[in-house]
């Protein structure tokens, strides 16, 4: 039997069919169960052991270890779980991803699921037209499930029958008892295959199909080990341009799999003998049914690796932290730290990262407000110039931060979002916009104070006292805003922020009246009066934007989708 280029194209097409079905099913499941999965991840990762169970359950349900890994990195970035806890989750994800092999082996080869694929699509298709979003997503889950097994059916037909292909069989016979170097060679083949198809599940499925067509179990097992490494290569490449948290999470995953593959490659012949004996006690056909034995090997290897390494999680975290060092320069703290720009999160999960980024943005505003107060009190040229420089640099950085957050939000808005998440996303855009405007106002006020100093304009004691009191009220409003940014939405209340904003407005109105009276009485210089008015009006505008932030957190006064379209046009 000849095997030509058309047969290779058929295999690639069948793999694409399978991967597309898995993608549709997995992404739809994430949208249906994503919020619940996030709650589980947030509450069940109290330590590395519960983390393993959580990672297993989420991956088994979502049928995507990548989704679990990205979700975990997102939670680390958002400060919701520690790096140690995340390591447990990723270990569990390694076990959960082996469920795909069992589904393919037990259902794909024992039941002719492709015969039921069209009826499954017939059930799922009408659900796509449901008025309820949840029903639509369940329809997509069913269609994705059907497509996955239709792709598997095509893959089984496209892969050549090794048992009846003398050329291939004679080549493989040379590796009937593979040594260490040969095992390493097929580990490399498995790694390369996973990197090419960008899916360890698809690579595993292809390997299982090959075993049913005559690929020896020991060779297939070595390829499966390589597929475990291949899936970490993808994560490492994705994290190259991501933040330090994402890099460290990816590195823990890599170290875990590399250590596991290393010890397994050495003892694999003995391990396979023991596994085949164990399976024969419960499943009489296990020895002859290589696809079942391979699925069992995949699960047993990952389970054993977890049991061996879970006690050494702190050491793995320490090694990952040392191998991925933070750059530590001053500018790093002003870049996106929590949003994973290199690791693509699902839109729902990304909101947790963006929320943490907003808290950091608020901290920058607090710093600028503090420097502005220092500037108003300073009289020495050198220190004034230094403070102006710091405020100007921060204002430029906040512009960049706002632009990056907007770009990130627009990217995730391209995905399907629940109504609640859509409101939350528009709230984030509104918050970022208000904080950036506060930074602009502080910079303008700093320029006003610089002009006052250079022109040798002096405020009288009453003016200084009034501005100091207004600055104190604004600082209190900043603290309330920061506290609200760091709280869960259900714990945020508008009353405190609104009361402070009204206090600022009331005091500014009082200042304005006394200012007009002072101008009439010629109590101070005209130039001093102009700068004085610019400063107190600036503080009042800051107060307006700060109350907008709390309103946006609560979903009040959120702009509609026209604002999102406008942002898309300007970015």
N, C-alpha and C positions, 0 to 999 in steps of 0.2 A: 504494500500500500504506500503510495507516494504522498508526501506531505509538502505542499507548496505554499506560495505567498498568499493565495486566496484563503487557505486554511488558517494562516496566521491572522489575517484580517477578520475572519469569522470569530476566532477566539477573542480578539480585541473588542469586536462588536458585542459579543455575548457578555464579556466582562463589563462593558459600558452599560449594557441593559441591566445587569445585576446591580451595579453601583448606583445607577439612577433610581432603581426601585428602592434600594436601601436608603438613599438620600431623601427621597420623598417621604418614606415611612418614618425615618428618624426625625426629620425636621418637623413633621406634622405632630409626632408624639411629643416633641419638645414644647411645641406651642400649646398642646392640649394639657400636658402634665407639667410644663415648665415651672409654673408658680409653686405647685405642690412640691416639686423636686427641690426648688430653692429653699423652701421651708424645712424640708427634711435635711438638706445639707447644712442649713444654719443651726438646727437644733440637735442633730445626731452626731456632730463631730466634736464631742466634748473631750475625746482623747483619740489616740491613733487607732485603738482597737475598734471603737464604734465607727471611726472613719473608714476602716476597711469594709465593714458591713454596709455602710452608707454608699461607698463607691461601687460595691458589688451590685446593690439593689438598683441604684440609679442607672448604671450601665446596662444591666440586664433588662430593665424596662425600656430605656431609650434606644437600646441596641446601637450605642455609639460611645466608645471610650473617649473619642475626641471631644464629644459634647461634655462629658463628665470632666475631662481634664481642663477644658476651657472654663467651665463653670467654676471649678475649684480655683484656678488661677484668678478668676474674677473676684472670688470671695477673699482670697489672700490680699489682692490689690485693694479691696474695699475695707480691709482690716477686720473682716467678720470672722475669719478663722486664721489660726497661726500656720506657719510653714510646716511645723511638726504634724499638726492635724491634717494638713493638705496631703502630706506624704502618705498617711494612712488611706485617705480617699483614693489616691492614685494606685496604691497597691490593690485596693478592692476593685478598681476599674479594670485592672489587668485580669482579675479572675472573672469579672462580669463579661468581658469581651469574648471569653471562651464559650459563652452561651450560643453565639452565632454558629460555631462549629457543630454543636449538638443539634441545633435546629436543622442545619443543612444535612447532617448525617442521619438523623432519626426521621425527619419529615421529608426532606428532599429526595432521599433514596428509598425510603420505605413506603412512602405514599406518593402517588403520582399527582402532586399538588398542582402541576401545570394544567391538569384536566379540570380543576376547580377554579382556575384563575379567572376565566371569563365570568362565571357566576358571581365570584367575589367582586369583580369590577362592576357587574350589573347591580349589586347591592350598594356599592360605594358611590357610583356615579350620580344617582339622584340626590344623594346627601350633599353633593357639591352645590346644589341650588337651594339649600335650606337657608332660611332667614337667620338662623342661629349660627354664629361663627364656630362654636364648638362642634356642631354637627358637620359643618363643612370640613373641619380638620380631621374628624373621625373618618369621613369619606375619603380623604387623602391618605390616611393611614391604611385603610383597606386596599385602595388602589396601589399604593406603594408596596404593600405586602404581596399582592398578586403579581405585580411587575417583577419583584425580587425573585420569586420562584419561577416565573416565566423565563427570566434571564438565566437562572440556574439550569433549567431544562435545555436552553439553547447552548449553554456552556458544556453540559454533558455530551451533547451531540457534536460540538465543535472540537473538543479535545480528542486527539488521536488515541486509538486503542493500542496501548503499549504492548499488551500481552500478544497481540497479533501483528506486531511490527518488529520483524527480526533484527533490523538495523539498530533501532533504539534499544531493544531488549539485550542485544549483545553488548552494547555500550554500557548499560546499567549493570549487567552481570559482573563487570569489572569492579563494581563497588558493592558487591553483595555482603562483604564484611569490611565496611569502611573504617580506615584508621583515623587518627586525630586530624591529620592534614586534610583528608577527604571530607570529614565532617565539617571542618572549618570552611572548605570550599563551598559546600551546599548551604552553610549558614550565610555565606556571602551572596549566594544566589537568592535566598529568601529575602535578605535585606534589600538587594537591588530590585527585586520584584515589587516589594512593598513601596519603595521610594517611587518607582515608575507609576504604579496604579494609584498611589496616594490613599490607600485604604488597606489596613491590615486584615479586615474582615474579608475583603475581596481576594486578597492574596491567599488567605487561609482557605477560602472556598475553592479557589483554583487548585490548591495543593490537595485538598480532599478529593476533588474530581479526578486528579491525576492518580491518586492511590487506588481509586476504583478501576482505573484503566491499566493498573499494573505497576505503578511506581512503588518500589520497596519502602517499607515502613520506616527503616532507619534513615533513609535519604529524606523522606517526607518530614520526619521529626526534626532533622537538622535544618530543613527549610523553614519550619515553623519557628525554630529558635531565631533564625535570621529575621523572620517577620516581626518578632518581638523587638528586635533592634531597629528594624526599618521604621516602625511607628514612632520611635523616639527621635529618629533623624528628622522626620517631618516636623515634629514639635520644636526641635532645636533650631531648625532653619527658620521656622515661623517666628521664633522668639528673638532672632538676631537683632531686629530693629525695635523690639519691645522694651518695656521697662525692666528694672532689675528684679522685681518680684517674679515676673513671668519667666525670665531667664533662669532664676533659681529653681522654680517649680519644674520647668522642663529638665533641668540638670538632675534633680532628684529622681525623676522618672527614668532618665537615661542611666544613671548610676545603678538604680535598682535592677533594670533589665540587663545591663552589661554584666553585673556581678552574677546574676542568675544564669545567664547564658554561659558564662565562663565555667562555673562548676558543673553545669549540666553537660557541656560538650565533653568534659573529661570522663564523666561516669555514665554517659548515655547508654552504651550497650547493656550494662548491668541494670540500669533503671528500666529500660524497655523490657528486658527479660522479666523483671519483678512485676512490672505493670501488666504484661500479658498473662502471667500466672494469676495475678489478682483478678483480672477481668474474667478469666476462665471459670472462676468460682461462681460468678453470678450470671455470666453471659456466655453460653456455650460456643457461639459463633465468633466471639471477639477475636480469636487468633486468626481466623480466616477473613474476617471483615475488617480490613485495614482502615476504612473510614471511621468506624467506631473507635478503634484503637487509637487513631490519630487525635480524634476529639478528646478522648480520655487523657492522652499524653499532654495535650495543650492545657487542660484543666489541672491535671496533677502537677505539672511543672510549675505553673503560676501559683498554685496553692502551697506547694512545698517551699517555693521561693519566698512567699509572704511569711510563712511560719518561721523560716530561717532568719529573715532580715528584719522582721518587725521590732525585735528587741534593740536593733541598731539604728532605728530611725533618727535619734538625736545626732549620731555620728554622720549619717547620710546628709542631714540638714547642715551640719557644721562643714562637711566637705563641699557641699554645693555652695554655701555662703562664701567659703574661702576661694573657690574656683571662679565664682562670679562676683567680682568686687564692685561696689558702688563707686562711681567716678569721684563723688565727694566734692566736686568744685561748687562754688557758690551759686552758679547759674542752675545747677541741676535741680535745686529745690523749687525752681520756678517753671520747670517743664512739666508736661503731663506725666504724673507719677503713677496714678491709679488706673487710668484708662489704658487698656492693652492695645496699642496701635498696631503691633505686629501680629498678635494673636487675635483672630477674629472671633468675637463673642457673639452669641445669639442676642438679638435685639433686647429681649426681656432681661437677660442677665447683665447686659451692658449698663443698664440704668443704675445698678448698685455701684458700679465703678464711677459713673458720672456724678453720682450723689457725693461720693467721697472727694472727688475733684472740686466740687463746689465748696466744700468745707475748707479745702486748702486755699481756694481763691479768696474766700472770706478772710482767712488768716493774713493773706497778703494785703488786703484792704486795711486790716487792723494795724499792720506795720506802717503803712503809708500815713494813716491817720495819726499815729504816734509821732512819726517824723515831722508831720505838719505842725503839731503842737510844739515840738522842740524848736522848729524853725521860727515860730511866732515869738519865742522867748529868747532866741539867740541874738547876740550883737556883734560877734567876731566874724570878720569876712571869711576866714578860712573854713570855719565850721559851717557857716551859711552856705558857702559854695559846695561843701561836701554833702550837706543835707539835700540841697537842690539837685545835685547829681544823682543821689540815691533815689529820690522821688521820680526823677525823669527816667532813670533806668527801669524802675519798677513799672512806670506807666507804659513804657514800650513793651515790657514783658507781659503785662496784663492784656494789652492789645493782642499779642500773639496767642496767649492762653485762650482768650475769648474766641479767636478765629479757629483755633484747633478744636475747641469744644464744639463750636457750631458745625465744623466739617464732620466731626465724629457723629453728632446727632443727626445730621442730614444722611449720613451713611446708614445708620441703623433704622432711620425712618423708611428706607426702601424696603425693609422687611415687614411682614405682617405684625401688627401690634394690637393688643387688646385695647379697649376703649380707655380703661384705667391707665395703662402704660402710655398711651398716646397723650393723655392729659399731663402725665408726669413728665414726659419728654418735652412738651411745649413749656412746661413750668421750668425745666432746666435751662432751656434756651432763654427764657425771660430773665431768670436769675443771673445767668452769665452776662447778659446784655446790661442789666442794672449795675452789676458789680464793676463792669468795665467803664460804665459812665461815671460811677463814683470815683474811680481812679483818675479819669479825665478831669473831673471837678477839682480833686485834691491837687493835681499838677497845676491847674490854672490858678488856684489859690496860692500855691507855692510861688508862682511867677509874680503874683500881686505882692506878696511879702518881700520878694527879691527887689521888685521895683521900689517899694516903700523904703527898703534899706539903702539902696543906691541913691535915691533922691533925698535921703536924710529926712524922711517924713517921720514925725513922732505922733504916737497916740497918747492921749492923756490918760491918767489913772483910771478914770471912769470907763473909757473905751476898752482898755486892757482888761479890766475886771469883767465887763459885759461879754467880751469875746471869749474869755477863759471859761465863763459859766456856760456859754453856748457850746463851746468845744467839749466841755465835760458831759453835757446832755447828749451830744452826738456820739461820744465815746461809749456812753451807756447803751445807746441804741445799737451801736456796732456789736457790743457784747451780747445783747439780746438776739440780734440776727445770727451771730455765730452759734449761740446755744441752740437756736432753732434749726440751723443747718445740720447740726450734729445729733439731733433727736429723731426718733422714728416719727413719721408724719402724724400718727394718732396722738402723740404726746405734745404736738405743737399747738399753741393757743395764740390767737390774734390779739387778745386783750392787752397783754403787757407791751407788745411792740406798738400797738395803736395808741396806747396811753402815752408812751414816750415820744412818738411822732407828733401827737397833739401838743405835748409839752414844749417841743422844739418850735412848732409853728406859733404857739402862743407867746413864747419868749422872743421869737424873731419879730412878731408884730409889735410887741412892747418896745423892742430896740428901735424899730422903724419910727415909731411915734416920738421917742426921745431924741432920735437922730434928727428928725425934721425940726423939732423944737430947738435943738442945739445949733442947727444951721441958721435958723431964723435969728437966734441970739448971738450968732457969730462966736460960738464957744470954742471952735477949733478951725484949723486951716481947711480950705476947700479941697485941696489935694488929699489931705488926711481923711476927709469925709468920704471922698470917692473910693479910696482903698478900703475904708471901714465898711462901706455899704457892700462892696464886692465880696468881702470876707464873710459877713453875716448872711448875705444871700446865698453864698456858696454852701455854708453849713446847712441852711434850710433845704437846699436842693438835695444834698446828701441824705438828709432825713427822709425826703420823699422816696428816694431810690431804695433806702433800707427797708421801709415798710412794704415796698413793692416785692422785695425778696421774700418776706414772710408770707405775703398774700399768695405768691407763686408756689411756695412750698405746700400751701393748703389747697392749691388749685383754684384760687380766686383771682379774677381779673386776668386769666390766661388768654393770650391772643389766639386767634383762630388760625386755621391752616394757611391762610393767605400770607401770614408772616413767614411761615416755613418756606413757601414758594419764593418769597422775596429773598430769603436767605440763600436759597439754592441758586438764584440768579446772580447774587453778589459774590458767591464763593467759587 
